[in-house]
Amino acid sequence: MPKSAVSRGARRNRRSAGRATTLPNALEGQIEEICRDMAAQVKRTRQLHDQADELRATFRQWAGPSAPMR
């Protein structure tokens, strides 16, 4: 790696050292928000799966026993 790239990286690390506590707190908040969003998506997916199961059962009743279903 060229010397100039090393020195640029070192300067960047020194500048960000002062934000060591702010950055993790901001990241933690974003991670919590993502987890909440994912939990909501999982809940909605379960609801859709249950609705699809109900629809399949209703369709089977409507179609009668002679209709092959997977």
Buried (B, 14 or more C-beta within 10 A) or exposed (E): EEEEEEEEEEEEEEEEEEEEEEEEEEEEEEEEEEEEEEEEEEEEEEEEEEEEEEEEEEEEEEEEEEEEEE
